[in-house]
Amino acid sequence: MTRQEKDQLIDELVQILTEKNVVYLTDASGLNSEATTNLRRECYKKDIRVRVVKNTLLRKAMERTEGRNFAQLYDALKGQTALLVSDVGNAPARVLKEFRKKHDMPLLKGAYVEEATYLGDNNLEALTNIKSKEELIGDVIALLQSPMKNVVGALNSGGNTLAGLVKALQERG
């Protein structure tokens, strides 16, 4: 690989790391070609990009990425590294967890999710439980709608009268 090709690859990695807030580093060195293909297929279905990278080039790309601090992940850049990037924080973790029901690999080396760093395979379970932005918004909307639904239900049950509302509230209290 020439110096120019390496620089071009580093620039591509910088662009990927800049665009995505979710970066997982895994070790899939023990997977055979069929299992690797299946993992890539599952990731593709969940809109997760998978790329096997050289550790030195990925580290240089991480160092050049502005606005992000990947320094805690540098120690994880050993051995074979597969880079998984996504827009949803828990999507790669869920794919890895599901995939590992049939295979021992890939192992999670580290993850960078919305400015938080997770190191080691022991964090896979915690990462699967992270709620996505859409899930959090849904929870907030459900919480905001709940009192309104109670008032509307009370109004409907009381025949749309103020007396019915007072009676319903009195019975609840």
N, C-alpha and C positions, 0 to 999 in steps of 0.2 A: 504494500500500500504506500503510495507516494505521499509526501508532505501535503500536497495540494488536496489529495483525496481525504486525508485525515482532517484537514481544516474544514473541508466541506461537510464531512460527517459530524464534526463538532458543532458547526453552525446549525445543522439539521436538529441535533439533539438540544441545543440551546432553544431553538424555536419550539420544540415539543415541550420542554420543561417550562417555558414561558406561558404557553397556551393552556396547560393543564394544571389544576390545583391538587391533583391526586397522582402520586408517583409511588409505585411499589417496586422493590428490588427482590427478586427471587432467585433461588438456585434450583434449576431443573436438570442438572447434569446427569441424574440417574434415570431419566425418562428415555424410553426407546422412541423411535421415530413415529410409531403409531400413536403412542400416548401424547407425544408433543403435538402432533397434528390435532388430536382431539382437544387438547388444552387450548390451542390457538382457535379452534372452531368455537368452543364455548365462550372464549373471550370476545370473539368477533360478534357473537349473538348479543352480547351485553354492551357492545360499543366500547370495548377495551382494546387499546392498541398494545401489541406485544412485539418486543424487539430484543434480540440477543445483542449485547453490546460489549465492547472491550472496556474493562474497568478504567484504564488510564484515560481513554477518550471521554467516557461518561463523567469522570471526575473533572476533567478540564471544562466540559460543558456546564457542569454544576457550578464551578467556580466563576464562569462567565455569565451565568444567568443573573440578571439584575432583579432586585426586589425579593429574592428568595435566599434563605440560608439553609443550604444542604449539608453544612459542615459535619453535623452529627452522623450523617450517612456514610461519610468517607471510609470509616473502619469496616463497613459492610461490603466494600468494593474489593472482594477477594474471591478467587475461584471463578466459576462461570456465573455470569449475571444476566438474567432476563429482566428487561424493563417492562413494566405494565403501567400504562397511563390511562386515566379516565377522568370524566367530569363528576362522577358520583363516588363519594368517599368510601362507601362500603361495598361497591360492586366487585372490585377485584378480590377482596377478602371473601366474599360469598362464593365466587367462582372457585377460588383456591380451596375453600373448605369443602364444597361439594365434590370437587375433583379428587380430593384426598380421601374420600370415602372408598375409592377404588384403587388409589395409588399412594405410595409413601411420599411422593414428591409432588410439586415443588415446595421447597422450604422457603418461608418468608425470612429474608435477611433484614429488611427494614422498609419503612413506609414514611412518606411525607404526605400528610392529609391536611389541607387547609392550614398550613403553617405549623402543624404539630408533627413531631417526629416520633416514630415508634420503631424500636430496634428489637430484633429477635423474633423467632417463630412463636414464642409464647404470647405474643400480642395479636395473633390471628383472630382469636375469639373476640377480643375487645373491638377489633376493627370491624368484624361482621355486625356488631351491635350498634355501630355509629349510625345515626339517622341521617338520611340525605336531606338536602335543603328542601326538596319537595315534601318529604315526610314531615319535617318540622313545621312547614307552612300549613300542611293539612291538619296537624295537631292543634296549632294555634287557632285556625278557623273553626275547628270543632269545639274548642273551648269557648270561643266567642259566641258561637251559635247556640250553645246549650242554654244559657239563661233566657234568650229570646224565645226558644222553642217552648220553654216552661210557661212563659207568660202567654204566648199564643195558645198553647194547649189549655191553660186555665180560662182564658177568655172564651174559647170554643165550648168548653164543658159547662160553663155557666150561662149559656144562652146569650153571649155577647153583652152581658149587663155588668155594670160596675158591682152590683151586689153579688153576682156570681163570682167575680174575680176576688172580692173580699172574702167570700165564703170559702173559696178554694184555697186562698192563702192562709186563712184561719185554720182550716183542716190540716194543712201541711205543718203549721207551726206547732 
